[in-house]
Amino acid sequence: MSNSNDIDKSAKNEEKTHEKENNLENKLDSSNDIKKDKVSETVSQEDNEDVNIEREEQEDLTKIKDQLLRALAENENLRKRTEKDIEQIKKYGHIFFVRDLMSSVDNLTRAVEAAPVEKEKLEEPIKNLIVGVEIVLKEINLFLEKNHITKINPLGERFDYNYHQAMYEAPSDKFEPGTVLEVIQPGYLLYDRLVRPAMVGIAKKDNLKDEKQASDKNV
């Protein structure tokens, strides 16, 4: 009887031991599952953070690239504008000097034109002076031509308000209406830019002559 009880107790103890072991295993498995879930969640969060960081870095790179391209474009435009400005300065930078020089050239030209045609009859010093002035004027004109300064002398040409300044109008039998019949003062161009317009007189229609002809026909 005693042995039977001992066996039952032993069997119960073994069952309890198995239950404890099973419970412990279940707890361990549950703990492992929780740990795995936490590890998986942590890994997922880290992956998301990595993706976000990578996206932000890509956006930053795109912004930097765009800023760099804009800066390069602005620098290229600035370089082109600077080259154009330098070219314009080289080409037209002395236009004010040329404009101030023209009055002296005009006076020198008038002096030569006012000299007698037959210089041989003049006294030697005066003749030499006139010849010297003519040489100086010729050299100045060559200098102007060499530096792309062109004279505007539009006698007989159609009036062009871009290059001519009308001083008066007069009827003319020789010139068509709207044609330059006299150049009072020549103009000048520096390359294609106007330094000074030519002052001119313009031919106009002779209304008195037309009225007289019409009157003669009626008679």
Residue pairs with C-beta under 8 A, 6 or more apart in sequence:
91 190
91 191
92 190
92 191
92 193
94 190
95 190
95 193
95 195
98 149
98 188
98 190
98 195
99 195
99 196
102 188
102 195
102 196
105 137
105 140
105 144
106 185
106 186
108 133
108 136
108 137
108 140
109 137
111 133
112 130
112 133
112 134
112 137
115 130
115 133
115 134
116 122
119 127
119 130
119 131
120 127
122 130
141 151
144 150
144 151
144 188
148 190
148 191
149 188
149 189
149 190
149 195
150 188
150 189
151 186
151 187
151 188
152 163
152 164
152 186
152 187
152 188
152 189
152 197
152 198
153 183
153 186
153 198
154 160
154 163
154 164
154 180
154 183
154 198
154 200
155 180
155 181
155 182
155 183
156 175
156 179
156 180
157 179
157 180
158 178
158 179
158 180
159 166
159 178
159 179
159 180
159 200
159 202
162 194
163 187
163 189
163 194
163 197
163 198
164 180
164 187
164 197
164 198
164 199
164 200
165 187
165 197
165 198
165 199
165 200
166 200
166 201
166 202
167 184
167 199
167 200
167 201
168 201
168 202
169 201
169 202
169 203
169 204
170 181
170 201
170 202
170 203
170 204
171 203
171 204
171 205
171 206
171 207
171 208
171 209
172 179
172 181
172 203
172 204
172 206
173 206
174 181
174 203
175 181
175 203
176 203
177 203
177 204
177 205
178 202
178 203
178 204
179 202
179 203
180 198
180 200
180 201
180 202
180 203
181 200
181 201
181 202
181 203
182 200
182 201
183 198
183 199
183 200
184 199
184 200
184 201
185 198
185 199
186 198
187 194
187 195
187 196
187 197
187 198
187 199
188 194
188 195
188 196
189 195
